[in-house]
Amino acid sequence: MKKKSIITRVLTVVAICLVVSATIVASKTGVGFASKSKTIAYTPDMSNGADNFYKSKKVNMQEVSFKNQYKMKVEGNLFIPKGLKKNTQNPAIIVGHPMGAVKEQSANLYAQKMAEKGFVTLSLDLSFWGKSEGQPRNAVSPDIYAEDFSAAVDFLGTQKIVDRDRIGVLGVCGSGSFAISAAKVDPRMKAIATVSMYDMGSVNRNGLKHSQTLEQRKKILEEAAEQRYVEFTGGKTKYTGGTVLDLNESSTAIEREFYDFYRTSRGEYTPKGQSSQLTTRPTLTSNVKFMNFYPFEDIETISPRPMLFIAGENAHSREFSEEAYKLAGEPKELYIVPGAGHVDLYDRVNLIPFDKLESFFKENLKKK
């Protein structure tokens, strides 16, 4: 693999949600290298009950779609516990997928597990991703992502089996920051939980632990601005960051852990008609819009609605949950999962604290 430029390395780090424990993953999975340019063998790490494509026998699923305020069709999966009485109104939870992923990656798993616990749940594809509308594909628009969560409340709040006064949101990875952004302006979201949450604004502006310099940020902005001319005049769309397509001896710990999920049978999923090579890769010209995204600004105004922040003990993303917890108003809770990294909480059911999520939502979405 050729040595990457500083800009490309930085973009690879900040464009998607990140993890810290990939070195451990590499030792578990038996990565084999034929040369410095390609791998010859890779067995995904299925430890701790990794089960991204879980199919519950206790819930019914139906594909649904609805429009957001921009008249863009949002696609989702509605999960209803079997045996739920049709004439009752029940609490509901909206589940958002990791940044750059689709609902079939992590969100469906969480939605089904929570539906098994008695909630009506809805996993959704954010606009520009998966089956939802939006052009160009893989575009970054934090405001529209947040709007999708509010549109999901519109949809659920008009279903006969849902109590519109008992709707919560659960955001995994980047969707955690989008759910917070939505909740600040939509009081219908009565309880907000995040898992492996990423502040997509901060990580793009500053990098992890503020490792990105202002000069590096400016270079990224300059590259994206010049690319606008290319695309405006009919040139090819350029994508940035995302999960690498192969590993080599110089691959970073972060690249290895994301590869283990997005490029193997553990979590790889490509919507029909789309390219697997573009999974998790936003357009370069739109990704810089994250630099104007400040989800934690005024986060305290969500109070007195409760917030729960769940993070892995070893996750890169832990800093964002800790920062959000510090800034949020009461009631709030920070829950750290021992021994877990960032992507571990995407699908490792033996690590994901579903019981904690159940108690949080049952307590805060109970009928008054």
PEDA-V92122 format. One record per pair of residues at least 12 apart in sequence whose ideal C-beta (glycine too) atoms are under 6 Angstrom apart, sorted by the first residue. I is the first residue (numbers start at 1). J is the second residue. Records with the same first field share a line. If there is no record, write none. Layout:
BEGIN
I=J / J
END
This chain:
BEGIN
1=37 / 248
7=219 / 220 / 223
10=212 / 216
11=240 / 241
12=241
14=203 / 204 / 207
15=240 / 241 / 282 / 287
16=99 / 100 / 241 / 280
17=98 / 99 / 173 / 174 / 198
18=254 / 316
19=257 / 316 / 341 / 342 / 343
20=314 / 315 / 316 / 341
21=314 / 341
22=253 / 254 / 256 / 257
23=253
25=45 / 257 / 260
26=256
28=45
29=43 / 45
30=43
33=249
36=248 / 249
37=248
38=246
39=246 / 247
44=260 / 264 / 265 / 266
45=260
48=348 / 350 / 351
49=348 / 349 / 350
50=266 / 347 / 348
51=349
52=109 / 267 / 347
54=109
56=112 / 116
58=82 / 116
59=79 / 81 / 112 / 115
60=80 / 82
61=77 / 79
62=78
64=76 / 78
66=151 / 155
68=147 / 148 / 151
69=147
72=127 / 133 / 134
73=133
74=124 / 132 / 148 / 151
75=125 / 131 / 132
76=122 / 123 / 124
77=123
78=122
79=111 / 112 / 115 / 121
80=120
81=115 / 118
89=163
90=120 / 161
91=119 / 166 / 365
92=120 / 156 / 162 / 167
93=114 / 119 / 121 / 168 / 170
94=122 / 152 / 169
95=107 / 110 / 111 / 123 / 170
96=171 / 175 / 179
97=175
98=172 / 173 / 174
99=173 / 174
100=280
102=125 / 129 / 130
103=123 / 125 / 130
104=269
105=267 / 269
106=172 / 346
107=123
108=123
109=347
111=123
113=354
117=358
120=161 / 162
122=152 / 156
124=152
126=145 / 148
127=144 / 148
130=271
131=271
138=278 / 282 / 283
139=283 / 286
140=282 / 286 / 287 / 289
142=293
145=178
146=178 / 181 / 182
149=169 / 179 / 182
150=182 / 186
153=167 / 188
166=365
168=190 / 191 / 361 / 365
169=189 / 192
170=193
171=194
172=195
173=196 / 198
174=198 / 200
176=194 / 197
177=199 / 200 / 295
179=192
180=295
181=295
183=302
184=298
190=305
191=306 / 361 / 364 / 365
192=307
193=308
194=309
195=310 / 345
196=317 / 342 / 345
197=320 / 321
198=317 / 320
199=295 / 320
200=290 / 293
201=290 / 293 / 294
204=290 / 291
205=291
208=316
221=288
224=284 / 285 / 288
227=284 / 285
228=285
237=283
238=284
239=281 / 283
240=284 / 287
242=280 / 281
243=258 / 259 / 262 / 263 / 280
244=259
247=259
257=343
261=343
262=279 / 280
296=324 / 327
299=327 / 328
300=329
303=329 / 330
306=331 / 364
307=328 / 332
308=333 / 360
309=321 / 324 / 325 / 334
310=335
311=336
312=337 / 340 / 341 / 342 / 344 / 345
313=336 / 338 / 339 / 340
314=341
315=341 / 342
316=342
317=342
335=356
337=351
END
